[in-house]
Amino acid sequence: MKKLIFFLFPAIVLASCCNGCDPINPPIEKFTVTGRVIVPGGTITPSMQTVNKGGTATFKIEPYPNGYKIDYLKDDGNILPAIDVYTVRDVSEDDTFEVAFKKDSLLWPLLNIVWQIDSVYVYTEADGYISRFLETNWTESFSSDGVCTDIKDGNVIKATWSINRTTAPATMVLGNQGTVLKIETLNEKKMILSYINGLEKRWLIYSNKSYK
């Protein structure tokens, strides 16, 4: 009986692997990790990875350059902070994580609207009263590559721009001379910028001419 059992055991193992598997070196388990965008505004690269059991999957998360940012990540029901590289370690099962993007409150209206400069108010620093009111009629358009395009009376003027969020309120640095403008108001309907010019403070009043 012992001999029969001895010979039956390897026979059973071999029968269970009759489809080509190696009983000495069993196949390595593989699992798939998938990234899914649940609120649009960017991409996940790659969207899916298959790794060996215990392996690591890394994904790059990028907002669209026209004014979006990462809102949050979600994995296994847990809300995670906004990060641009997400790594899943020690993978032991199929997994799907989710990414939500949102509009950047400053960059989205700035980049997606053609702005009409309606008027410029000029204040004197000494008394704070309006000394001049300048009617204007030109447009400004900002692009994600850091170029501001002014169109006035058929003339096109281009200048560089950037945003500094370390100040309160945030500021815009405009042109080669580095003019610093405070962003007093910025939403999808109105933009108000102010800057100091000698003893004067100027307020630029913009309205939404059109969406790009």
Secondary structure, DSSP 4 states (H G I P E B T S, - for coil): -HHHHHHHHHHHHHHHTTTS--SSSPPPPEEEEEEEEEE-SEEEESSEEEEETT--EEEEEEE-TTTEEEEEEEETTEEE---SEEEE-S--S-EEEEEEEEE-TTHHHHHHEEEEEEEEEEEETTT--EEEEEEEEEEEEE-TTSEEEEEETTEEEEEEEEEETTSSS-EEEETTTTEEEEEEEESSSEEEEEEEETTEEEEEEEEEEEE-
